[in-house]
Amino acid sequence: MTDDSAKSLDGAIGTHVIAITYELMDRATEALSRLDTRPSSTRR
């Protein structure tokens, strides 16, 4: 394995991890905003 192929593989893995992280953050934010609507309405 050359340095170039190792770098491109590392870059591909990094991009994939970032994409998964954003997807999970998006789902977590959506879930939290859904949960937030109930307590905030009872608080007011």
PDBQT receptor file of N, H, CA, C and O in Angstrom, charges set to zero:
ATOM      1  N   MET A   1       0.852  -1.201   0.000  1.00  0.00    +0.000 N 
ATOM      2  CA  MET A   1       0.000   0.000   0.000  1.00  0.00    +0.000 C 
ATOM      3  C   MET A   1       0.887   1.249   0.000  1.00  0.00    +0.000 C 
ATOM      4  O   MET A   1       1.754   1.408   0.859  1.00  0.00    +0.000 OA
ATOM      5  N   THR A   2       0.659   2.112  -0.956  1.00  0.00    +0.000 N 
ATOM      6  H   THR A   2      -0.045   1.982  -1.654  1.00  0.00    +0.000 HD
ATOM      7  CA  THR A   2       1.451   3.342  -1.019  1.00  0.00    +0.000 C 
ATOM      8  C   THR A   2       0.871   4.392  -0.090  1.00  0.00    +0.000 C 
ATOM      9  O   THR A   2      -0.246   4.242   0.405  1.00  0.00    +0.000 OA
ATOM     10  N   ASP A   3       1.630   5.456   0.147  1.00  0.00    +0.000 N 
ATOM     11  H   ASP A   3       2.538   5.578  -0.255  1.00  0.00    +0.000 HD
ATOM     12  CA  ASP A   3       1.156   6.545   1.006  1.00  0.00    +0.000 C 
ATOM     13  C   ASP A   3      -0.106   7.183   0.435  1.00  0.00    +0.000 C 
ATOM     14  O   ASP A   3      -1.023   7.540   1.174  1.00  0.00    +0.000 OA
ATOM     15  N   ASP A   4      -0.142   7.322  -0.898  1.00  0.00    +0.000 N 
ATOM     16  H   ASP A   4       0.603   7.032  -1.499  1.00  0.00    +0.000 HD
ATOM     17  CA  ASP A   4      -1.294   7.958  -1.549  1.00  0.00    +0.000 C 
ATOM     18  C   ASP A   4      -2.583   7.169  -1.326  1.00  0.00    +0.000 C 
ATOM     19  O   ASP A   4      -3.622   7.748  -1.007  1.00  0.00    +0.000 OA
ATOM     20  N   SER A   5      -2.516   5.853  -1.493  1.00  0.00    +0.000 N 
ATOM     21  H   SER A   5      -1.672   5.382  -1.751  1.00  0.00    +0.000 HD
ATOM     22  CA  SER A   5      -3.726   5.045  -1.315  1.00  0.00    +0.000 C 
ATOM     23  C   SER A   5      -4.142   5.013   0.153  1.00  0.00    +0.000 C 
ATOM     24  O   SER A   5      -5.332   4.955   0.463  1.00  0.00    +0.000 OA
ATOM     25  N   ALA A   6      -3.166   5.051   1.051  1.00  0.00    +0.000 N 
ATOM     26  H   ALA A   6      -2.199   5.099   0.800  1.00  0.00    +0.000 HD
ATOM     27  CA  ALA A   6      -3.479   5.091   2.477  1.00  0.00    +0.000 C 
ATOM     28  C   ALA A   6      -4.181   6.399   2.818  1.00  0.00    +0.000 C 
ATOM     29  O   ALA A   6      -5.128   6.417   3.604  1.00  0.00    +0.000 OA
ATOM     30  N   LYS A   7      -3.708   7.499   2.220  1.00  0.00    +0.000 N 
ATOM     31  H   LYS A   7      -2.938   7.484   1.581  1.00  0.00    +0.000 HD
ATOM     32  CA  LYS A   7      -4.324   8.807   2.470  1.00  0.00    +0.000 C 
ATOM     33  C   LYS A   7      -5.752   8.853   1.936  1.00  0.00    +0.000 C 
ATOM     34  O   LYS A   7      -6.655   9.346   2.612  1.00  0.00    +0.000 OA
ATOM     35  N   SER A   8      -5.956   8.339   0.726  1.00  0.00    +0.000 N 
ATOM     36  H   SER A   8      -5.222   7.938   0.177  1.00  0.00    +0.000 HD
ATOM     37  CA  SER A   8      -7.299   8.378   0.139  1.00  0.00    +0.000 C 
ATOM     38  C   SER A   8      -8.263   7.478   0.917  1.00  0.00    +0.000 C 
ATOM     39  O   SER A   8      -9.435   7.817   1.082  1.00  0.00    +0.000 OA
ATOM     40  N   LEU A   9      -7.772   6.338   1.391  1.00  0.00    +0.000 N 
ATOM     41  H   LEU A   9      -6.820   6.062   1.256  1.00  0.00    +0.000 HD
ATOM     42  CA  LEU A   9      -8.599   5.440   2.195  1.00  0.00    +0.000 C 
ATOM     43  C   LEU A   9      -8.951   6.113   3.515  1.00  0.00    +0.000 C 
ATOM     44  O   LEU A   9     -10.096   6.059   3.964  1.00  0.00    +0.000 OA
ATOM     45  N   ASP A  10      -7.951   6.750   4.134  1.00  0.00    +0.000 N 
ATOM     46  H   ASP A  10      -7.021   6.793   3.769  1.00  0.00    +0.000 HD
ATOM     47  CA  ASP A  10      -8.166   7.468   5.387  1.00  0.00    +0.000 C 
ATOM     48  C   ASP A  10      -9.172   8.591   5.175  1.00  0.00    +0.000 C 
ATOM     49  O   ASP A  10     -10.037   8.817   6.021  1.00  0.00    +0.000 OA
ATOM     50  N   GLY A  11      -9.064   9.289   4.063  1.00  0.00    +0.000 N 
ATOM     51  H   GLY A  11      -8.361   9.106   3.376  1.00  0.00    +0.000 HD
ATOM     52  CA  GLY A  11      -9.992  10.373   3.752  1.00  0.00    +0.000 C 
ATOM     53  C   GLY A  11     -11.405   9.861   3.557  1.00  0.00    +0.000 C 
ATOM     54  O   GLY A  11     -12.368  10.490   3.996  1.00  0.00    +0.000 OA
ATOM     55  N   ALA A  12     -11.528   8.707   2.892  1.00  0.00    +0.000 N 
ATOM     56  H   ALA A  12     -10.746   8.196   2.536  1.00  0.00    +0.000 HD
ATOM     57  CA  ALA A  12     -12.849   8.119   2.660  1.00  0.00    +0.000 C 
ATOM     58  C   ALA A  12     -13.489   7.702   3.976  1.00  0.00    +0.000 C 
ATOM     59  O   ALA A  12     -14.682   7.923   4.188  1.00  0.00    +0.000 OA
ATOM     60  N   ILE A  13     -12.704   7.102   4.853  1.00  0.00    +0.000 N 
ATOM     61  H   ILE A  13     -11.736   6.923   4.680  1.00  0.00    +0.000 HD
ATOM     62  CA  ILE A  13     -13.215   6.687   6.165  1.00  0.00    +0.000 C 
ATOM     63  C   ILE A  13     -13.614   7.917   6.968  1.00  0.00    +0.000 C 
ATOM     64  O   ILE A  13     -14.674   7.935   7.594  1.00  0.00    +0.000 OA
ATOM     65  N   GLY A  14     -12.772   8.946   6.952  1.00  0.00    +0.000 N 
ATOM     66  H   GLY A  14     -11.911   8.932   6.443  1.00  0.00    +0.000 HD
ATOM     67  CA  GLY A  14     -13.067  10.181   7.678  1.00  0.00    +0.000 C 
ATOM     68  C   GLY A  14     -14.354  10.820   7.200  1.00  0.00    +0.000 C 
ATOM     69  O   GLY A  14     -15.170  11.262   8.009  1.00  0.00    +0.000 OA
ATOM     70  N   THR A  15     -14.542  10.871   5.886  1.00  0.00    +0.000 N 
ATOM     71  H   THR A  15     -13.880  10.512   5.228  1.00  0.00    +0.000 HD
ATOM     72  CA  THR A  15     -15.755  11.463   5.318  1.00  0.00    +0.000 C 
ATOM     73  C   THR A  15     -16.984  10.659   5.731  1.00  0.00    +0.000 C 
ATOM     74  O   THR A  15     -18.030  11.226   6.047  1.00  0.00    +0.000 OA
ATOM     75  N   HIS A  16     -16.849   9.338   5.726  1.00  0.00    +0.000 N 
ATOM     76  H   HIS A  16     -16.000   8.877   5.469  1.00  0.00    +0.000 HD
ATOM     77  CA  HIS A  16     -17.950   8.446   6.098  1.00  0.00    +0.000 C 
ATOM     78  C   HIS A  16     -18.324   8.646   7.564  1.00  0.00    +0.000 C 
ATOM     79  O   HIS A  16     -19.504   8.710   7.911  1.00  0.00    +0.000 OA
ATOM     80  N   VAL A  17     -17.304   8.744   8.422  1.00  0.00    +0.000 N 
ATOM     81  H   VAL A  17     -16.346   8.693   8.140  1.00  0.00    +0.000 HD
ATOM     82  CA  VAL A  17     -17.536   8.948   9.856  1.00  0.00    +0.000 C 
ATOM     83  C   VAL A  17     -18.237  10.275  10.092  1.00  0.00    +0.000 C 
ATOM     84  O   VAL A  17     -19.160  10.361  10.902  1.00  0.00    +0.000 OA
ATOM     85  N   ILE A  18     -17.797  11.317   9.380  1.00  0.00    +0.000 N 
ATOM     86  H   ILE A  18     -17.047  11.247   8.722  1.00  0.00    +0.000 HD
ATOM     87  CA  ILE A  18     -18.420  12.641   9.515  1.00  0.00    +0.000 C 
ATOM     88  C   ILE A  18     -19.881  12.579   9.075  1.00  0.00    +0.000 C 
ATOM     89  O   ILE A  18     -20.753  13.148   9.732  1.00  0.00    +0.000 OA
ATOM     90  N   ALA A  19     -20.148  11.889   7.965  1.00  0.00    +0.000 N 
ATOM     91  H   ALA A  19     -19.440  11.427   7.432  1.00  0.00    +0.000 HD
ATOM     92  CA  ALA A  19     -21.521  11.771   7.466  1.00  0.00    +0.000 C 
ATOM     93  C   ALA A  19     -22.412  11.059   8.483  1.00  0.00    +0.000 C 
ATOM     94  O   ALA A  19     -23.545  11.478   8.722  1.00  0.00    +0.000 OA
ATOM     95  N   ILE A  20     -21.902   9.985   9.077  1.00  0.00    +0.000 N 
ATOM     96  H   ILE A  20     -20.982   9.645   8.882  1.00  0.00    +0.000 HD
ATOM     97  CA  ILE A  20     -22.659   9.239  10.090  1.00  0.00    +0.000 C 
ATOM     98  C   ILE A  20     -22.890  10.105  11.321  1.00  0.00    +0.000 C 
ATOM     99  O   ILE A  20     -23.981  10.114  11.890  1.00  0.00    +0.000 OA
ATOM    100  N   THR A  21     -21.842  10.840  11.730  1.00  0.00    +0.000 N 
ATOM    101  H   THR A  21     -20.956  10.833  11.268  1.00  0.00    +0.000 HD
ATOM    102  CA  THR A  21     -21.954  11.711  12.905  1.00  0.00    +0.000 C 
ATOM    103  C   THR A  21     -23.031  12.764  12.696  1.00  0.00    +0.000 C 
ATOM    104  O   THR A  21     -23.855  12.999  13.580  1.00  0.00    +0.000 OA
ATOM    105  N   TYR A  22     -23.027  13.408  11.510  1.00  0.00    +0.000 N 
ATOM    106  H   TYR A  22     -22.358  13.217  10.792  1.00  0.00    +0.000 HD
ATOM    107  CA  TYR A  22     -24.048  14.418  11.219  1.00  0.00    +0.000 C 
ATOM    108  C   TYR A  22     -25.445  13.809  11.202  1.00  0.00    +0.000 C 
ATOM    109  O   TYR A  22     -26.401  14.422  11.677  1.00  0.00    +0.000 OA
ATOM    110  N   GLU A  23     -25.561  12.606  10.658  1.00  0.00    +0.000 N 
ATOM    111  H   GLU A  23     -24.785  12.108  10.272  1.00  0.00    +0.000 HD
ATOM    112  CA  GLU A  23     -26.851  11.913  10.609  1.00  0.00    +0.000 C 
ATOM    113  C   GLU A  23     -27.366  11.648  12.018  1.00  0.00    +0.000 C 
ATOM    114  O   GLU A  23     -28.538  11.878  12.314  1.00  0.00    +0.000 OA
ATOM    115  N   LEU A  24     -26.470  11.156  12.893  1.00  0.00    +0.000 N 
ATOM    116  H   LEU A  24     -25.518  10.969  12.652  1.00  0.00    +0.000 HD
ATOM    117  CA  LEU A  24     -26.859  10.878  14.279  1.00  0.00    +0.000 C 
ATOM    118  C   LEU A  24     -27.221  12.158  15.017  1.00  0.00    +0.000 C 
ATOM    119  O   LEU A  24     -28.194  12.185  15.771  1.00  0.00    +0.000 OA
ATOM    120  N   MET A  25     -26.439  13.230  14.803  1.00  0.00    +0.000 N 
ATOM    121  H   MET A  25     -25.650  13.207  14.190  1.00  0.00    +0.000 HD
ATOM    122  CA  MET A  25     -26.724  14.514  15.440  1.00  0.00    +0.000 C 
ATOM    123  C   MET A  25     -28.075  15.045  14.985  1.00  0.00    +0.000 C 
ATOM    124  O   MET A  25     -28.840  15.593  15.779  1.00  0.00    +0.000 OA
ATOM    125  N   ASP A  26     -28.360  14.876  13.692  1.00  0.00    +0.000 N 
ATOM    126  H   ASP A  26     -27.739  14.432  13.047  1.00  0.00    +0.000 HD
ATOM    127  CA  ASP A  26     -29.631  15.330  13.126  1.00  0.00    +0.000 C 
ATOM    128  C   ASP A  26     -30.800  14.584  13.770  1.00  0.00    +0.000 C 
ATOM    129  O   ASP A  26     -31.808  15.188  14.135  1.00  0.00    +0.000 OA
ATOM    130  N   ARG A  27     -30.652  13.267  13.903  1.00  0.00    +0.000 N 
ATOM    131  H   ARG A  27     -29.833  12.776  13.606  1.00  0.00    +0.000 HD
ATOM    132  CA  ARG A  27     -31.713  12.459  14.530  1.00  0.00    +0.000 C 
ATOM    133  C   ARG A  27     -31.867  12.806  15.999  1.00  0.00    +0.000 C 
ATOM    134  O   ARG A  27     -32.986  12.877  16.507  1.00  0.00    +0.000 OA
ATOM    135  N   ALA A  28     -30.747  13.025  16.690  1.00  0.00    +0.000 N 
ATOM    136  H   ALA A  28     -29.838  12.968  16.277  1.00  0.00    +0.000 HD
ATOM    137  CA  ALA A  28     -30.791  13.372  18.114  1.00  0.00    +0.000 C 
ATOM    138  C   ALA A  28     -31.472  14.722  18.309  1.00  0.00    +0.000 C 
ATOM    139  O   ALA A  28     -32.290  14.884  19.215  1.00  0.00    +0.000 OA
ATOM    140  N   THR A  29     -31.135  15.688  17.458  1.00  0.00    +0.000 N 
ATOM    141  H   THR A  29     -30.471  15.556  16.722  1.00  0.00    +0.000 HD
ATOM    142  CA  THR A  29     -31.748  17.019  17.541  1.00  0.00    +0.000 C 
ATOM    143  C   THR A  29     -33.248  16.924  17.302  1.00  0.00    +0.000 C 
ATOM    144  O   THR A  29     -34.039  17.567  17.993  1.00  0.00    +0.000 OA
ATOM    145  N   GLU A  30     -33.632  16.117  16.317  1.00  0.00    +0.000 N 
ATOM    146  H   GLU A  30     -32.990  15.595  15.756  1.00  0.00    +0.000 HD
ATOM    147  CA  GLU A  30     -35.049  15.937  15.996  1.00  0.00    +0.000 C 
ATOM    148  C   GLU A  30     -35.786  15.301  17.175  1.00  0.00    +0.000 C 
ATOM    149  O   GLU A  30     -36.881  15.732  17.536  1.00  0.00    +0.000 OA
ATOM    150  N   ALA A  31     -35.178  14.275  17.769  1.00  0.00    +0.000 N 
ATOM    151  H   ALA A  31     -34.289  13.925  17.475  1.00  0.00    +0.000 HD
ATOM    152  CA  ALA A  31     -35.785  13.588  18.915  1.00  0.00    +0.000 C 
ATOM    153  C   ALA A  31     -35.909  14.533  20.106  1.00  0.00    +0.000 C 
ATOM    154  O   ALA A  31     -36.932  14.550  20.791  1.00  0.00    +0.000 OA
ATOM    155  N   LEU A  32     -34.855  15.322  20.348  1.00  0.00    +0.000 N 
ATOM    156  H   LEU A  32     -34.024  15.308  19.791  1.00  0.00    +0.000 HD
ATOM    157  CA  LEU A  32     -34.877  16.269  21.468  1.00  0.00    +0.000 C 
ATOM    158  C   LEU A  32     -35.925  17.350  21.255  1.00  0.00    +0.000 C 
ATOM    159  O   LEU A  32     -36.621  17.733  22.195  1.00  0.00    +0.000 OA
ATOM    160  N   SER A  33     -36.042  17.842  20.034  1.00  0.00    +0.000 N 
ATOM    161  H   SER A  33     -35.476  17.531  19.271  1.00  0.00    +0.000 HD
ATOM    162  CA  SER A  33     -37.031  18.893  19.765  1.00  0.00    +0.000 C 
ATOM    163  C   SER A  33     -38.450  18.349  19.934  1.00  0.00    +0.000 C 
ATOM    164  O   SER A  33     -39.348  19.078  20.355  1.00  0.00    +0.000 OA
ATOM    165  N   ARG A  34     -38.653  17.073  19.607  1.00  0.00    +0.000 N 
ATOM    166  H   ARG A  34     -37.923  16.481  19.265  1.00  0.00    +0.000 HD
ATOM    167  CA  ARG A  34     -39.966  16.446  19.815  1.00  0.00    +0.000 C 
ATOM    168  C   ARG A  34     -40.262  16.328  21.307  1.00  0.00    +0.000 C 
ATOM    169  O   ARG A  34     -41.382  16.592  21.745  1.00  0.00    +0.000 OA
ATOM    170  N   LEU A  35     -39.253  15.929  22.087  1.00  0.00    +0.000 N 
ATOM    171  H   LEU A  35     -38.343  15.714  21.730  1.00  0.00    +0.000 HD
ATOM    172  CA  LEU A  35     -39.426  15.798  23.539  1.00  0.00    +0.000 C 
ATOM    173  C   LEU A  35     -39.631  17.168  24.174  1.00  0.00    +0.000 C 
ATOM    174  O   LEU A  35     -40.417  17.318  25.110  1.00  0.00    +0.000 OA
ATOM    175  N   ASP A  36     -38.913  18.168  23.655  1.00  0.00    +0.000 N 
ATOM    176  H   ASP A  36     -38.275  18.047  22.895  1.00  0.00    +0.000 HD
ATOM    177  CA  ASP A  36     -38.982  19.531  24.189  1.00  0.00    +0.000 C 
ATOM    178  C   ASP A  36     -40.369  20.145  24.067  1.00  0.00    +0.000 C 
ATOM    179  O   ASP A  36     -40.752  20.960  24.906  1.00  0.00    +0.000 OA
ATOM    180  N   THR A  37     -41.123  19.779  23.054  1.00  0.00    +0.000 N 
ATOM    181  H   THR A  37     -40.812  19.116  22.372  1.00  0.00    +0.000 HD
ATOM    182  CA  THR A  37     -42.431  20.403  22.838  1.00  0.00    +0.000 C 
ATOM    183  C   THR A  37     -43.385  20.088  23.987  1.00  0.00    +0.000 C 
ATOM    184  O   THR A  37     -44.216  20.926  24.336  1.00  0.00    +0.000 OA
ATOM    185  N   ARG A  38     -43.287  18.906  24.579  1.00  0.00    +0.000 N 
ATOM    186  H   ARG A  38     -42.612  18.225  24.295  1.00  0.00    +0.000 HD
ATOM    187  CA  ARG A  38     -44.194  18.541  25.671  1.00  0.00    +0.000 C 
ATOM    188  C   ARG A  38     -43.885  19.282  26.978  1.00  0.00    +0.000 C 
ATOM    189  O   ARG A  38     -44.775  19.939  27.518  1.00  0.00    +0.000 OA
ATOM    190  N   PRO A  39     -42.651  19.200  27.509  1.00  0.00    +0.000 N 
ATOM    191  CA  PRO A  39     -42.370  19.897  28.775  1.00  0.00    +0.000 C 
ATOM    192  C   PRO A  39     -42.535  21.409  28.678  1.00  0.00    +0.000 C 
ATOM    193  O   PRO A  39     -43.010  22.034  29.626  1.00  0.00    +0.000 OA
ATOM    194  N   SER A  40     -42.153  22.010  27.552  1.00  0.00    +0.000 N 
ATOM    195  H   SER A  40     -41.767  21.503  26.782  1.00  0.00    +0.000 HD
ATOM    196  CA  SER A  40     -42.240  23.466  27.425  1.00  0.00    +0.000 C 
ATOM    197  C   SER A  40     -43.696  23.932  27.459  1.00  0.00    +0.000 C 
ATOM    198  O   SER A  40     -43.986  25.017  27.962  1.00  0.00    +0.000 OA
ATOM    199  N   SER A  41     -44.610  23.120  26.928  1.00  0.00    +0.000 N 
ATOM    200  H   SER A  41     -44.374  22.238  26.520  1.00  0.00    +0.000 HD
ATOM    201  CA  SER A  41     -46.029  23.504  26.942  1.00  0.00    +0.000 C 
ATOM    202  C   SER A  41     -46.609  23.400  28.354  1.00  0.00    +0.000 C 
ATOM    203  O   SER A  41     -47.515  24.155  28.707  1.00  0.00    +0.000 OA
ATOM    204  N   THR A  42     -46.094  22.473  29.160  1.00  0.00    +0.000 N 
ATOM    205  H   THR A  42     -45.358  21.860  28.873  1.00  0.00    +0.000 HD
ATOM    206  CA  THR A  42     -46.578  22.335  30.540  1.00  0.00    +0.000 C 
ATOM    207  C   THR A  42     -45.930  23.370  31.455  1.00  0.00    +0.000 C 
ATOM    208  O   THR A  42     -46.494  23.733  32.487  1.00  0.00    +0.000 OA
ATOM    209  N   ARG A  43     -44.738  23.845  31.074  1.00  0.00    +0.000 N 
ATOM    210  H   ARG A  43     -44.279  23.550  30.236  1.00  0.00    +0.000 HD
ATOM    211  CA  ARG A  43     -44.025  24.840  31.873  1.00  0.00    +0.000 C 
ATOM    212  C   ARG A  43     -44.722  26.190  31.847  1.00  0.00    +0.000 C 
ATOM    213  O   ARG A  43     -44.769  26.891  32.858  1.00  0.00    +0.000 OA
ATOM    214  N   ARG A  44     -45.271  26.560  30.673  1.00  0.00    +0.000 N 
ATOM    215  H   ARG A  44     -45.233  25.991  29.851  1.00  0.00    +0.000 HD
ATOM    216  CA  ARG A  44     -45.861  27.900  30.512  1.00  0.00    +0.000 C 
ATOM    217  C   ARG A  44     -47.169  28.064  31.265  1.00  0.00    +0.000 C 
ATOM    218  O   ARG A  44     -47.776  29.134  31.223  1.00  0.00    +0.000 OA
TER     219      ARG A  44
